[in-house]
Amino acid sequence: MGLKSVAVACAFGAFAAPAWAGDLVVAVTTPDGKPLADAVVTVPGSGKPAFPWKLEVAQKNKQFAPFVLVTPVGADVGFPNLDKFRHHVYSFSKGNKFELELYGREEKRSVTFKAVGTAAIGCNIHDQMVAFVRVVDTPFAAKTAADGLAELKAAPDGKTRLTVWHPHARAKDQVVVTDITIAPDSTRITVVVDVAGGRQH
């Protein structure tokens, strides 16, 4: 099955919505039908993003949490250290390079992400620590949960372009893009994403 294999099923659910907007549910799976977590789904839209999740990537048990964070461009993201030892957090990603030199437990640093795209995050002390910050310029963005589902509430209805990004996607820039139509009430889209080595984290 190809990278851009997409199954579309409209009229999902029976929730009422204004005529100018619809709720979009995106199910992301691997080619063998397994749900794919930590995929970031977006559609274009105007307005200032007001995401309900905390803009933070914590360091805990020699890991970053969450593994993938979605943040608006220009926002400050916190990097609290919850471990008993120090970390040295950095990114070499274009447009979002930064370095937070060694800092200890219960200390917190922050970074302003100025460029749309993806920032790969690492720790200069613990090589196994990896995370990704997906920087977006739309209020219509969400990350799939363990069940592979993400929901975009009140997305503009009509024809639009759906982007699905995953850090291990076998696609250019780890992005799968497809044209879709969002109904005025509710729409469900299934997107199949091939991931390197079957990795889901």
N, C-alpha and C positions, 0 to 999 in steps of 0.2 A: 504494500500500500504506500502511496507516495506521500511526500511531506505535506502537500497541500490538500490532502483528501479531507473533504468537509461534508458532513451530513447536516442538512438544515430541516428543522421541523418547526413550523410556525404555530401560533395560537396556543402557546403553552399556558396552562392554568386558566383561571377565570376571574382574575383580579381586575377590578375597575381601575382606570387610569385616565387622566385628561387626554383629550384628542391629540395634543401636541407632544405627548411623551409615552413611552412604554417601558416596561421592565424587561430587561434582557438577561436571561439565564444562559451561561456558557458552560458546557460540559467539555472538559479537555481529557482526552484519553491517549494512551499509547496505541500503536498499531494492533496489539493483541487485546485491546479493549479494557486494559487496566486504567483506573483513574489516575490522573497526573496532578500531583500537588505542586504548589509553588510556581504555577504558571501565571503570568500577569496578563490580564486581558484589558484592552482599552478600545474605545471608539472616540472619534474626535468630538469636541464640544467646547463651548465657551463658558466662562465663569470661573471664579476662584475655587479650586478644590478645597473641600472640607471633609477630609477622610476621618472616619471614626476611630481608627487605630492610632496607637501611640507612635510618634516618629522617633523611634529609638532602636538601636542595635546594641544589646547588652552582651557583655563578656561573662560567661558563667560556665564552670566546669570545663574550661579550655575549649569552649565553643562559642560561636556567635548565635544570638537568638533575637529575632528570627533569622532563618537562613536567607530569606528574601524579604525585603522591605520595599513597599511602594511609597514614594514621596513626591510631592509637587516640586517642580523646579523652583529654585530660590528659597526653599525651606531649610530650616536648621534641623539637623538630625543629631540626637544625643547618643553618646557612646559611653554608658556607665560601666565601670569595672565592678563586678560582683564577686570576683575571685579573691583569694587570699594572697595572690601574687600579682606582679605587675604585668601589663601588656603594652605593646607598641603597635598601634593600629595604623594602617596605611592603605592607600589606593594609588595605583599608577595609571588609572583609566583616564583617557583623554578628556579634558574639560572638567574633570572632577578629581584631579590629583590632590592628595593631602597626606599629612603625616602627623600623628599624635604620638609624640615620644613618650617613653616609659612613664606610666602613672599607675597608682596602686588602688587597693580595695576602697570602695565607696567614694572614689573620685569619678568625676564625669567630665568629659570633653564634648564639644559639639562641632559640627562641620556644616557649612552652607553648601548645598549642591546646586551649582550654577548652570549646568549643562544638561539638556535632555538626553537620555540614553541610559547606559548601564555602568555602574561603578562596581568593580570587583574589589572586595575588601579582604585584607589579610592581616596577620599578626607577625611581626618580625621576630618574635620569640618562639611562637608555637605554630609551626608550619601547617598543622592539620586544621587550623582555624580558617574557615572560608565563609564568606557571605556575599550577598549581592544587593545593591540598592538600585532599584529601577526608578529613574527620574522621569516624570511625565508632565505634560503641559495640558492635560485635560482633566475635568472633574469626574469623568466617567472611566474609572479604573478600579480594578479589584484583583485579588489574588485567589487562586483556587485553593480550596481546603483539601483535607485528606481524601474526600470523596470526589475530587476533581471538579467541583462546581464553584462557580463565581457568579455573583449577581450584580448587575448594574441597574440601579433604580432610576426611573424617570429619564431614561436616555432618549434623545431626540428621535422621533420616529421617521420612517422613510429609508431611502437608500443611504448606506454609509459603508465604511471600511472597518473591519474588525482586525485588530492586531493581537496576536498571542505570542508572548515571549517566554522562554524558559532557558535557564542557564546551560542546560545540556542538550538543547534542541539541535538536530542535524539540519540546520538551515542557515542561510546567510544571516549573520548578525544574531543568530538564535531566534529569529522572528518568522512566524507564519502569518501571512496576511490574506484575507479573503473579503470579497464584497458581499454584503448581506443587506437584507431589508428588515427593519424593526417595525413591528406592527404597533398600532396605537394602544393596545392593551398589554399583551405579554408575548414574548417570543423566546423560543429555546433553540440554541445552536449547539451542535456537537462538532468539535474540531479535533482531528487526529494529529498528534505531534510525535514524530520519531525522535527518540532521545539516544544519545551516544551510549552504547553498551547497555542499554536498557535502564540507565541510571534515572532515578527519580528524586535524588537528593545529592 
